[in-house]
């Protein structure tokens, strides 16, 4: 059994006589292969060992914090990388790791994603500037996104706020545009209504300038067929009878007679001309004849077939010169169906007998 050398760094035993005074203990043996320098004094008791000295059998010292020699794994244990102190700089990356400023070695993503509602609010807010109804969607999604971001569900607060602002601007613009549109439609409707209320059609009434070379015969003459140089009496009483069928517009070729004697004409109604006829084909003449027959004669002979078959009507109207001057009274005249026949009695007086 080999003898164990004493530990030079242990505390002296007070019961050991050799430990009280005397010469100091011999220096401990150096590491294998170590040869002390003859000119260097041996270290005294309690002096620190020289740099690089390691007692035999002692475990190797751990590496300095923050530094790991390449490939160093003491005792076969896994490689060790100390965590950075709170608030301190990140350590340098070890072998096989990349360096990422501002984060831990080998990490490039913080793991926080943009909130989908915030992104939707921004997109719909931009569209809402053109379509105001979409601005309401931007406003709602933006507010919902802000609520979720506040709870830590993603990032994108700036996107959500921008979407809310754009959505609100789009809605305000839509409201203003709608008010202007409604106001414009109302104003346009009022303008159209005023224009219709004040508008009145202008009917140009042809002015007939009669000439003396027109024939006095209204049915067979040349030109317009309407005589120009005549004056129709404006005060002929109803029930006046004429002996013959007059070919003159002023009855100048017929004589007034008692209606109880055979006669050709009887004035049964008057009417007012709005304008002078242009020619014999003027529609105003047909309108007056129709009125004279349906509104005047028909009620008078209704129920008496003989009277109905014996009777017909014709019209006399003033000249164009008279009508232009305001003398516009014309006459509805009863005549026999056959102009060669004569009538007896008066429709106005109630003694009418028709053709005898």
Secondary structure, DSSP 8 states (H G I E B T S, - for coil): -------TTS---TT-GGGSSSS--------TT----TTS----TT----TT---TT-------TT---TT--GGG---------TTS------TT----TTS-TT-------B-HHHHHHHHHHHHHTTSHHHHHHHHHHHHHHHHHHHTTS-B-HHHHHHHHHHHHHHHHHHHHHHHHHHHHHHHHHHHHHHHHHH-------------TTS-S-TTT-STTS--SS----S---TT-EESS---STT-TTS-EE-TTS-BSEEEEEEEE-SS--SSTT-HHHHHHHHHIIIIIIHHHHTT-HHHHHHEEEEEE---HHHHHHT--EEEEEEEESSTTS-BBS-TTTT---B--
